Amino acid sequence: MSPDWAAFTPWSALAGGALIGLAAALLLLGSGRIAGIAGLVGQPLRDLLQGQAGGWLARHRLRLLFVAGLLVAPWLWRLAAPLPPMRLDVGTPVLIIAGLLVGFGARLGNGCTSGHGVCGLSRLSARSLVNVLCFMGSGFATVFVVRHLLGG
């Protein structure tokens, strides 16, 4: 495997990273909340599943606006530049299993990769450092096994 240098876009990657950092910092400074998706999405879903719908929208307005921003961002980006092509090399069952494993890992690690990687590390959280080392190490090991040992 080698990098596709013709498709390397450092400026858009830098801009995206800066915007993610800015959004996370503004959320933390403005509301004291961490911009981890597991927490931002998890609490509203938990309230709905527990039947606490009264005042639900008002209680979770900030969280829902943040998530809405994540969903709208690709459409706004398309106004400035085309989105990169998406290519999936696996079938639907593998995607479903992968999604369930990611959800399980987020619950097991008390947060998701965005919460620990972006927000936790920037706050020098030891728990986030351990989580990031675990999920990055697991990812490296998985790629090594699939590419080199299973011949993928």
C-alpha positions in Angstrom: 0.0 0.0 0.0 1.3 3.4 -0.9 -0.1 6.9 -0.5 -1.9 8.5 -3.4 0.1 11.7 -3.5 -2.1 13.1 -6.3 -5.1 13.0 -4.0 -3.2 14.4 -0.9 -5.0 17.5 0.3 -3.2 18.9 3.3 -4.9 22.3 3.3 -8.5 20.9 3.4 -7.4 18.4 6.1 -5.8 21.2 8.1 -8.9 23.3 7.8 -11.1 20.4 8.8 -9.0 19.7 11.8 -9.0 23.3 12.9 -12.7 23.5 12.5 -13.2 20.4 14.6 -10.9 21.8 17.3 -12.6 25.2 17.2 -16.1 23.6 17.5 -14.9 21.4 20.4 -13.3 24.3 22.2 -16.4 26.5 21.8 -18.7 23.8 23.1 -16.4 23.2 26.1 -16.0 26.9 26.9 -19.6 27.8 26.2 -21.4 25.0 27.9 -18.8 22.9 29.8 -19.7 19.9 27.6 -17.2 17.6 25.9 -17.7 17.2 22.1 -17.7 13.4 22.1 -20.4 12.1 19.9 -21.2 9.2 22.2 -22.2 11.6 25.0 -23.8 14.1 22.7 -26.1 11.5 21.1 -26.3 9.0 24.0 -28.0 11.2 26.6 -30.9 12.3 24.4 -31.4 8.7 23.2 -31.2 7.4 26.8 -33.9 9.9 27.9 -36.2 8.9 25.0 -35.8 5.2 25.7 -36.5 5.8 29.5 -39.7 7.7 28.6 -38.4 11.1 29.7 -39.9 12.9 26.7 -41.3 15.9 28.6 -39.1 19.0 27.9 -36.8 16.7 25.8 -36.2 19.2 23.0 -35.4 22.1 25.4 -33.1 19.9 27.5 -31.1 18.6 24.6 -31.3 21.6 22.2 -27.5 22.3 22.3 -26.6 18.7 21.8 -29.0 18.3 18.9 -27.7 21.5 17.2 -24.1 20.2 17.5 -25.1 16.9 15.9 -27.1 18.8 13.2 -24.0 20.8 12.4 -22.1 17.5 11.8 -24.8 16.3 9.5 -25.1 19.6 7.5 -21.3 20.2 7.2 -20.8 17.9 4.1 -23.5 19.7 2.2 -22.0 23.0 3.0 -18.6 21.7 2.0 -20.0 20.7 -1.4 -20.6 24.4 -2.1 -16.8 25.0 -2.0 -15.4 21.7 -3.3 -16.5 18.2 -4.4 -16.6 15.6 -1.7 -14.0 12.8 -2.1 -15.3 9.6 -3.7 -16.6 7.0 -1.3 -15.5 3.4 -1.9 -16.6 0.5 0.2 -14.8 -2.8 -0.1 -17.1 -4.8 2.2 -20.7 -5.8 2.2 -23.6 -4.7 4.4 -23.2 -7.4 7.0 -19.6 -6.4 7.7 -20.6 -2.8 8.0 -23.4 -3.7 10.5 -21.0 -5.8 12.6 -18.4 -3.0 12.5 -21.0 -0.4 13.6 -22.1 -2.6 16.5 -18.5 -3.2 17.6 -17.8 0.6 17.5 -20.8 1.2 19.6 -19.8 -1.5 22.1 -16.2 -0.1 22.2 -17.6 3.4 22.9 -19.6 2.1 25.8 -16.8 0.0 27.1 -14.3 2.9 26.9 -16.7 5.5 28.5 -16.7 7.6 25.3 -15.9 7.6 21.6 -12.8 8.2 19.6 -13.7 11.9 19.0 -14.3 12.5 22.7 -11.1 10.8 23.9 -8.9 11.7 20.9 -9.8 15.3 20.3 -11.2 16.5 23.6 -9.6 14.1 26.2 -6.1 14.4 24.9 -6.3 18.2 24.7 -7.3 18.2 28.4 -4.3 15.9 29.2 -6.7 13.2 30.5 -4.8 10.0 31.4 -8.0 7.9 30.8 -8.3 9.3 27.3 -4.6 8.6 26.6 -5.1 4.9 27.6 -8.3 4.8 25.4 -6.6 6.3 22.4 -3.6 3.9 22.8 -6.0 1.0 23.0 -8.2 1.9 20.0 -5.3 3.0 17.8 -3.3 -0.1 18.7 -6.4 -2.3 18.0 -6.8 -0.6 14.6 -3.1 -1.1 13.7 -3.3 -4.7 14.8 -6.5 -5.3 12.8 -5.0 -3.8 9.6 -1.8 -5.8 10.0 -3.7 -9.1 10.5 -6.1 -8.4 7.6 -3.5 -7.2 5.1 -0.5 -9.4 6.0 -1.8 -12.5 7.7 -5.2 -13.0 5.9 -3.9 -11.7 2.6 -6.6 -9.0 2.2 
